[in-house]
Amino acid sequence: QVQLVESGGGLVQPGGSLRLSCAASESIFKFYVMGWYRLAPGKQRELVAAMTTGGITNYADSVKGRFTISRDNAKNTVYLQMNSLQPGDTAVYYCNGETFAGMRYWGRGTQVTVSS
């Protein structure tokens, strides 16, 4: 069973930055796409950013120009660099990986709170 473990969340002031990490227990080459989702109170889960093994990226309109997804294959880790954070970015952020066979795996999430 593949495990995905997120880290890097916390409390940050508006305009600040955080970098989230998602460490996989196995090679991330097994995933066709890896991404970050978020769930805020009273809202539906939404895709924040995703990246395929080929390097194709997709971002939610609300984070374009502020967030960057990247991956380090040698470390089996995917990152989400978040800049110019806003209170509306407050949520639990989840790492997701989907294999070529269509299996989906989720991490347990990391809390990001943007507040002054």
C-alpha positions in Angstrom: 0.0 0.0 0.0 1.5 3.3 -1.1 1.6 6.0 1.5 1.7 9.7 0.9 2.7 11.9 3.8 2.3 15.7 3.6 4.2 18.2 5.6 4.9 21.9 5.7 1.6 23.3 6.7 1.2 25.9 9.4 0.0 29.4 10.2 1.2 32.3 8.0 0.3 35.9 7.6 -1.4 37.2 4.5 1.2 37.7 1.8 3.4 35.1 3.2 4.7 31.8 1.7 4.7 28.1 2.6 6.1 25.1 0.8 4.2 21.9 1.2 5.9 18.5 0.7 4.4 15.1 -0.2 6.7 12.2 0.4 5.7 8.9 -1.2 6.7 5.5 0.2 7.4 4.3 -3.3 8.7 5.7 -6.5 6.5 8.4 -7.8 7.1 7.2 -11.3 4.3 4.8 -10.7 1.9 7.7 -10.6 0.6 9.1 -13.9 -0.3 12.3 -12.1 0.2 13.7 -8.7 -1.5 16.7 -7.3 -2.7 18.8 -4.4 -6.3 19.3 -3.3 -7.7 21.4 -0.6 -10.8 21.3 1.6 -12.0 24.4 3.4 -14.8 24.5 5.9 -18.2 24.7 4.2 -16.7 24.2 0.7 -16.2 21.3 -1.6 -12.8 19.8 -2.2 -11.0 21.4 -5.1 -8.0 20.6 -7.2 -5.3 23.2 -6.5 -2.5 21.9 -8.7 -1.4 18.8 -10.5 1.5 17.5 -12.5 1.9 14.5 -14.8 5.0 12.4 -15.2 5.6 14.3 -18.4 5.7 17.6 -16.6 2.3 18.9 -17.7 0.8 21.1 -15.0 -2.7 22.2 -14.2 -3.7 24.9 -11.7 -6.9 26.2 -10.2 -7.6 29.7 -11.5 -7.5 31.0 -8.0 -3.9 30.1 -7.5 -2.3 30.7 -10.9 0.7 32.9 -10.7 1.0 32.3 -6.9 1.4 28.5 -6.5 3.9 26.2 -8.2 3.9 22.4 -8.2 7.1 20.5 -8.7 8.5 17.1 -8.1 11.9 15.5 -7.1 11.9 12.0 -8.6 15.0 11.1 -6.7 13.4 11.9 -3.4 9.9 10.6 -4.4 8.5 13.9 -3.3 6.1 16.4 -4.7 6.1 20.0 -3.6 3.7 22.9 -3.6 5.3 26.3 -3.3 2.6 28.8 -2.2 3.3 32.5 -2.4 1.2 35.6 -1.7 -1.0 33.5 0.5 -4.5 34.9 1.2 -7.0 34.1 3.9 -9.1 32.3 1.2 -6.3 29.8 0.9 -6.9 28.5 4.4 -7.8 24.8 4.1 -6.5 21.3 4.7 -4.3 20.4 1.8 -4.1 16.8 0.6 -1.7 15.1 -1.6 -3.1 12.8 -4.3 -1.5 10.3 -6.6 -3.2 8.4 -9.4 -1.5 5.4 -11.0 -1.5 4.4 -14.6 -4.0 1.7 -13.6 -6.4 4.2 -12.2 -5.7 3.6 -8.5 -5.9 6.8 -6.4 -4.0 7.4 -3.2 -4.4 10.1 -0.6 -2.4 11.6 2.2 -3.9 12.5 5.5 -3.6 16.2 4.9 -1.8 19.2 6.3 -3.5 22.3 7.7 -2.7 25.7 6.1 -4.0 28.8 7.9 -3.6 32.3 6.6 -4.4 34.9 9.1 -3.1 38.0 10.7 
